[in-house]
């Protein structure tokens, strides 16, 4: 008989492997057991074996409850009426919103155009170089000087104006087709 592992060194790797597998399986079994009991307690589940045996058991949904059905139908009718009221209210709001949106679009277009004109006038008609710019530069050179002195503001104004002009024509084309 072997007294210790030192007497048979070739068995040591196998024993370690078997011990590791045993510990792994035991840890996995313990983890599954904890998970199942944790899930049962969270879901308020009882094991099938713990349920009382009743041969005449029937699910509750097979029993007709005429009063509950009548109440449910009344709630459905009330819900349908409320839904119709909300739909009419939404249609009125949508009509109001479309006119507000149209007005906001025109106001935005006007403000962008005004801002671009004010920026051009402010850049071109500055007191220090109003005379030199007006006499030396043509209209296109003035526009280029505005673009160079205020590139971000100029590009934002051009984008807003372009968006409104394109959306105006697209909206008109869409209305004409329908």
C-alpha positions as CSV (number, residue, x, y, z in Angstrom):
1,X,0.0,0.0,0.0
2,X,1.1,3.5,-0.7
3,X,1.6,5.6,2.4
4,X,2.1,9.0,0.8
5,X,2.0,10.7,-2.6
6,X,5.8,10.9,-2.5
7,X,6.0,7.1,-2.9
8,X,4.0,7.3,-6.2
9,X,4.7,10.7,-8.0
10,X,2.9,9.7,-11.2
11,X,-0.5,9.7,-9.4
12,X,-0.2,13.2,-8.1
13,X,-1.4,15.0,-11.4
14,X,-4.4,12.7,-11.7
15,X,-5.4,13.2,-8.1
16,X,-5.1,16.9,-8.4
17,X,-7.3,16.8,-11.6
18,X,-9.9,14.6,-9.9
19,X,-9.9,16.8,-6.8
20,X,-10.3,20.0,-9.0
21,X,-13.2,18.4,-11.0
22,X,-14.9,17.4,-7.8
23,X,-14.5,20.8,-6.2
24,X,-15.7,22.5,-9.5
25,X,-18.8,20.3,-9.8
26,X,-19.6,20.9,-6.1
27,X,-19.2,24.6,-6.6
28,X,-21.4,24.6,-9.7
29,X,-24.1,22.5,-7.9
30,X,-24.0,24.9,-5.0
31,X,-24.3,27.9,-7.3
32,X,-27.3,26.4,-9.1
33,X,-28.9,25.5,-5.8
34,X,-28.5,29.1,-4.6
35,X,-29.7,30.6,-7.9
36,X,-32.8,28.4,-8.0
37,X,-33.8,29.1,-4.4
38,X,-33.1,32.8,-4.9
39,X,-35.3,32.8,-8.1
40,X,-38.1,30.9,-6.3
41,X,-38.1,33.4,-3.4
42,X,-38.2,36.4,-5.8
43,X,-40.9,35.0,-8.0
44,X,-42.9,33.5,-5.1
45,X,-42.8,30.1,-6.6
46,X,-43.4,26.9,-4.8
47,X,-42.0,23.5,-5.9
48,X,-44.5,21.2,-7.6
49,X,-44.2,18.7,-4.9
50,X,-45.3,21.2,-2.2
51,X,-48.6,21.9,-3.9
52,X,-51.7,20.2,-2.4
53,X,-53.3,17.6,-4.6
54,X,-56.8,18.6,-5.7
55,X,-58.4,16.4,-8.3
56,X,-61.1,18.9,-9.1
57,X,-58.8,21.8,-9.6
58,X,-59.6,24.2,-12.5
59,X,-57.9,27.3,-13.6
60,X,-59.8,30.5,-12.7
61,X,-60.0,31.7,-16.3
62,X,-62.5,28.9,-17.1
63,X,-65.0,30.4,-14.6
64,X,-67.2,33.0,-16.3
65,X,-67.6,36.2,-14.3
66,X,-70.5,38.1,-16.0
67,X,-70.3,41.1,-13.7
68,X,-66.5,41.6,-14.3
69,X,-67.1,41.3,-18.0
70,X,-69.8,44.0,-17.9
71,X,-67.5,46.2,-15.9
72,X,-64.7,45.6,-18.4
73,X,-67.0,46.5,-21.3
74,X,-68.0,49.7,-19.6
75,X,-64.4,50.6,-19.0
76,X,-63.6,49.9,-22.6
77,X,-66.4,52.2,-23.8
78,X,-65.2,55.0,-21.4
79,X,-61.7,54.5,-22.7
80,X,-62.9,54.7,-26.4
81,X,-64.7,58.0,-25.6
82,X,-61.6,59.4,-23.9
83,X,-59.5,58.3,-26.8
84,X,-61.8,60.1,-29.2
85,X,-61.7,63.3,-27.1
86,X,-57.9,63.1,-27.1
87,X,-57.8,62.6,-30.8
88,X,-60.0,65.7,-31.5
89,X,-57.9,67.7,-29.1
90,X,-54.7,66.6,-30.8
91,X,-56.2,67.5,-34.2
92,X,-57.0,71.0,-33.0
93,X,-53.5,71.4,-31.5
94,X,-52.0,70.2,-34.7
95,X,-53.8,72.8,-36.7
96,X,-52.7,75.5,-34.2
97,X,-49.1,74.1,-34.2
98,X,-48.9,74.2,-38.0
99,X,-49.8,77.9,-38.1
100,X,-47.4,78.6,-35.3
101,X,-44.7,76.6,-37.0
102,X,-45.3,78.4,-40.3
103,X,-45.1,81.8,-38.5
104,X,-41.9,80.7,-36.7
105,X,-40.4,79.7,-40.0
106,X,-41.2,83.0,-41.6
107,X,-39.8,84.9,-38.5
108,X,-36.7,82.8,-38.6
109,X,-36.2,83.5,-42.3
110,X,-36.8,87.2,-41.8
111,X,-34.3,87.3,-38.9
112,X,-31.7,85.4,-40.8
113,X,-32.0,87.7,-43.8
114,X,-32.0,90.8,-41.5
115,X,-28.9,89.5,-39.7
116,X,-27.1,88.9,-43.0
117,X,-28.0,92.3,-44.2
118,X,-27.0,94.0,-40.9
119,X,-23.7,92.0,-40.9
120,X,-22.9,93.0,-44.5
121,X,-23.8,96.6,-43.7
122,X,-21.9,96.7,-40.5
123,X,-18.8,95.1,-42.1
124,X,-18.9,97.3,-45.2
125,X,-19.9,100.5,-43.6
126,X,-17.6,100.7,-40.7
127,X,-16.5,104.2,-39.9
128,X,-12.8,103.6,-40.4
129,X,-12.9,102.2,-43.8
130,X,-16.3,103.1,-45.2
131,X,-14.8,105.5,-47.8
132,X,-11.9,103.2,-48.9
133,X,-14.1,100.1,-49.2
134,X,-16.8,101.9,-51.0
135,X,-14.4,103.5,-53.5
136,X,-11.9,100.6,-54.0
137,X,-14.1,97.5,-53.9
138,X,-16.9,96.2,-56.1
139,X,-20.0,94.6,-54.7
140,X,-18.5,91.1,-55.0
141,X,-15.3,92.2,-53.3
142,X,-17.3,93.6,-50.5
143,X,-19.1,90.3,-50.1
144,X,-15.8,88.5,-50.0
145,X,-14.5,90.9,-47.3
146,X,-17.6,90.2,-45.2
147,X,-17.0,86.5,-45.7
148,X,-13.4,86.8,-44.6
149,X,-14.1,89.0,-41.6
150,X,-17.2,87.0,-40.3
151,X,-17.0,83.5,-41.7
152,X,-19.0,81.7,-39.0
153,X,-21.9,84.2,-38.9
154,X,-22.0,84.4,-42.7
155,X,-22.1,80.6,-43.1
156,X,-24.9,80.2,-40.5
157,X,-27.0,82.9,-42.2
158,X,-26.5,81.3,-45.6
159,X,-27.4,77.9,-44.2
160,X,-30.6,79.2,-42.6
161,X,-31.6,81.1,-45.7
162,X,-30.9,78.1,-47.9
163,X,-32.8,75.7,-45.7
164,X,-35.9,78.0,-45.7
165,X,-35.9,78.5,-49.4
166,X,-35.5,74.8,-50.1
167,X,-38.1,73.8,-47.6
168,X,-40.5,76.4,-49.0
169,X,-40.2,75.0,-52.6
170,X,-40.4,71.4,-51.4
171,X,-43.5,72.1,-49.3
172,X,-45.2,73.8,-52.3
173,X,-44.3,70.9,-54.6
174,X,-45.7,68.4,-52.1
175,X,-48.9,70.3,-51.7
176,X,-49.4,70.6,-55.4
177,X,-49.1,66.8,-55.9
178,X,-51.6,65.9,-53.2
